[in-house]
């Protein structure tokens, strides 16, 4: 195993989802609904208009997608007071960061005639890539050298992905990023998906209330950590953390802010 000083860790926001309450200016909403499906230029941006449908429990009238950057679901009627859902993909959030991505989308919506009033964070994915082989993580997991608050785990369904928890509140996955992108050099990704239930339970509503570094630290110390020994079921806090995981815990940058 490489020494700690040679382990590089790069963090990023991999997904951002916000439910937005607001109002449309006169005729702005109806003008959108009257557009044909396909490519259009709106507010100087090339976007694709897609038909509406059922997005989980939320029905939307149409979706506006700009390349692989973001997608906007415009609801037929407000759902839980939300007028639309904003989804920023990793191509956007990893480049601009979470807060700037939000501002870019808000500006675009303003140009379309939407007045952004209130918001709630629905989902936020934080990730970190490091130059350590995935097999090293698999070795620790196979020997049950980990502590996790989630009782549900999935270590066998995929050869190159380890899942902790279910995608209801918090879910973590560790996977072989090098194999996914066809890289000969070792790259393992640690990723946490945090959903609205967790934000609500922790009294976090808006993106401005989220400290990304503190959230990452909390997830990698309190929610999941890999250890040098197998837990005995009693002294979890006294277990020594695997030094690679210690390096992961110290990640303190998640894109431009």
C-alpha positions in Angstrom: 0.0 0.0 0.0 1.2 3.5 -0.8 2.2 5.8 2.0 -0.4 8.4 3.1 1.5 11.3 1.6 1.2 9.6 -1.9 -2.5 9.1 -1.6 -4.3 11.8 -3.5 -8.0 12.5 -2.8 -10.2 14.7 -5.0 -13.7 15.6 -3.8 -16.7 16.9 -5.8 -20.4 17.3 -5.8 -21.8 14.6 -8.0 -25.5 15.5 -8.0 -27.7 18.3 -6.8 -31.5 18.2 -6.6 -33.7 21.1 -5.3 -37.5 21.5 -5.0 -38.4 25.1 -5.7 -41.5 27.1 -4.8 -42.3 30.1 -6.9 -44.5 31.7 -9.5 -44.5 32.2 -13.2 -44.9 35.6 -14.7 -47.9 36.2 -16.9 -48.1 33.8 -19.9 -44.6 32.5 -19.2 -45.8 29.1 -18.0 -48.3 28.7 -20.9 -45.7 29.7 -23.4 -43.5 26.8 -22.3 -46.4 24.3 -22.5 -47.2 25.4 -26.0 -43.7 24.5 -27.3 -43.2 21.5 -29.5 -41.1 18.7 -28.2 -37.5 18.7 -29.3 -34.7 21.3 -29.4 -35.3 25.0 -28.7 -33.3 28.1 -27.9 -34.6 29.5 -24.6 -32.9 32.5 -23.0 -29.9 32.0 -25.3 -29.4 28.4 -24.3 -29.9 25.3 -26.5 -32.3 23.0 -24.5 -34.5 20.0 -25.2 -38.1 20.0 -24.3 -39.3 16.5 -23.3 -42.9 15.3 -22.5 -44.1 15.1 -19.0 -44.8 12.0 -17.0 -44.7 10.5 -13.6 -41.4 11.2 -11.7 -41.8 9.0 -8.7 -44.8 10.5 -6.7 -44.5 13.8 -8.6 -46.4 14.5 -11.8 -44.8 17.0 -14.1 -46.0 18.6 -17.3 -42.7 18.9 -19.2 -39.0 18.7 -18.7 -36.4 21.2 -19.9 -32.9 19.7 -20.3 -29.7 21.5 -21.2 -27.3 19.0 -22.6 -25.7 16.9 -19.7 -25.7 19.9 -17.3 -29.2 20.1 -15.8 -32.9 19.2 -16.1 -35.9 21.1 -14.9 -39.2 19.3 -14.2 -42.1 21.7 -14.4 -45.1 20.4 -12.5 -48.7 20.6 -13.8 -49.8 21.8 -10.4 -47.6 22.6 -7.4 -46.6 19.3 -5.6 -46.0 19.9 -1.9 -45.9 23.6 -2.8 -43.1 23.0 -5.3 -43.5 24.5 -8.7 -40.6 22.7 -10.2 -37.7 20.4 -9.5 -34.1 21.3 -10.4 -31.6 18.6 -11.1 -28.0 19.4 -11.7 -25.9 16.6 -13.1 -22.3 15.8 -12.2 -21.0 17.4 -15.4 -22.2 20.7 -14.0 -21.7 20.3 -10.3 -18.2 18.9 -10.5 -17.2 21.9 -12.7 -19.0 24.8 -11.1 -19.7 23.5 -7.6 -23.1 23.2 -6.0 -23.8 26.8 -5.2 -22.7 28.3 -8.5 -24.7 25.6 -10.3 -27.8 26.6 -8.4 -27.2 30.3 -9.3 -26.8 29.5 -13.0 -30.1 27.6 -13.1 -31.8 30.3 -11.1 -30.7 32.9 -13.6 -31.9 30.8 -16.5 -35.3 30.4 -14.9 -35.5 34.1 -14.2 -35.0 34.7 -17.9 -37.8 32.3 -18.6 -40.1 34.3 -16.4 -40.0 32.2 -13.2 -39.8 33.9 -9.8 -37.8 31.7 -7.4 -39.2 32.1 -3.9 -38.4 29.2 -1.6 -36.4 26.0 -1.9 -35.6 22.7 -0.2 -32.7 20.4 -0.9 -34.0 17.1 -2.1 -30.8 15.3 -2.8 -27.0 15.9 -2.6 -24.3 13.5 -3.7 -20.8 14.0 -2.4 -17.9 11.9 -3.7 -14.1 11.6 -3.5 -11.7 9.8 -5.9 -8.5 8.4 -4.6 -5.6 6.5 -6.2 -6.0 3.3 -4.2 -7.1 0.0 -5.7 -10.7 -1.0 -5.2 -9.5 -4.5 -4.1 -8.0 -2.9 -0.9 -11.5 -1.7 0.0 -13.0 -5.1 -0.9 -10.5 -6.8 1.3 -11.6 -4.8 4.3 -15.3 -5.2 3.6 -14.9 -9.0 3.1 -13.4 -9.2 6.6 -16.1 -7.0 8.1 -13.7 -4.3 9.1 -16.1 -1.5 9.0 -18.6 0.3 11.1 -21.8 1.6 9.5 -25.0 3.1 10.9 -27.1 1.5 8.1 -28.2 -2.1 8.7 -28.8 -2.8 5.0 -25.7 -3.7 2.9 -25.2 -5.1 -0.6 -21.7 -6.4 -1.3 -22.5 -9.3 -3.7 -24.8 -7.9 -6.4 -21.9 -6.1 -8.3 -18.3 -7.2 -8.4 -17.0 -3.7 -8.5 -19.5 -1.8 -6.3 -20.1 -2.0 -2.5 -23.4 -0.5 -1.2 -24.2 0.6 2.3 -27.8 1.6 3.2 -30.8 2.2 1.0 -31.5 5.3 -1.1 -34.1 6.7 1.3 -32.1 8.8 3.7 -28.4 8.1 3.2 -26.7 5.6 0.9 -22.9 5.1 0.4 -21.2 3.2 -2.3 -17.6 2.4 -2.9 -16.7 1.4 -6.5 -14.0 0.8 -9.0 -14.0 4.0 -10.9 -10.9 3.0 -12.9 -12.7 0.0 -14.4 -15.8 2.1 -15.1 -13.8 4.7 -17.1 -11.3 2.3 -18.6 -8.3 3.7 -16.7 -5.2 1.5 -16.1 -4.3 3.5 -13.0 -6.1 2.7 -9.8 -9.1 5.0 -9.0 -11.7 4.2 -6.3 -14.6 6.4 -5.7 -16.4 6.9 -2.3 -19.8 8.4 -2.8 -22.6 9.4 -0.4 -26.1 10.1 -1.6 -28.0 12.2 1.0 -31.8 12.5 0.5 -34.4 14.9 1.8 -35.3 12.8 4.8 -31.8 13.2 6.3 -31.8 17.0 5.6 -35.3 17.3 7.2 -34.3 15.3 10.2 -31.2 17.4 10.7 -33.1 20.8 10.2 -31.3 21.5 6.9 -33.6 23.0 4.3 -31.7 25.2 1.9 -28.4 24.7 0.1 -26.9 27.7 1.9 -27.3 25.8 5.1 -25.1 22.9 4.0 -21.5 22.9 4.9 -20.0 20.4 2.4 -16.8 19.8 4.4 -18.6 19.3 7.7 -21.2 17.0 6.0 -18.4 14.9 4.5 -16.6 14.7 7.8 -19.8 13.6 9.5 -20.6 10.9 6.9 -17.1 9.5 7.0 -16.7 9.5 10.8 -20.2 9.0 12.2 -22.1 7.2 9.4 -19.4 4.9 7.8 -15.8 4.2 8.4 -13.4 1.4 7.6 -11.3 0.0 10.4 -8.1 -2.0 11.0 -10.0 -4.6 13.0 -13.3 -6.3 13.0 -15.9 -4.7 15.5 -16.6 -6.8 18.5 -20.1 -5.4 18.9 -19.3 -3.3 21.9 -16.4 -0.8 21.6 -17.1 0.8 18.2 -15.5 4.2 19.2 -12.3 2.6 20.2 -11.6 0.9 16.8 -8.7 2.3 14.9 -9.6 3.7 11.6 -7.8 2.3 8.5 -5.2 4.9 7.5 -6.6 5.2 3.9 -10.0 6.0 5.4 -8.4 8.6 7.6 -7.1 10.3 4.5 -10.6 10.2 3.0 -12.0 11.8 6.2 -9.6 14.8 5.7 -11.0 15.6 2.2 -11.8 19.3 2.5 -12.6 20.5 -1.1 -15.7 19.7 -3.2 -15.4 22.0 -6.2 -15.6 25.8 -6.5 -17.6 27.5 -3.8 
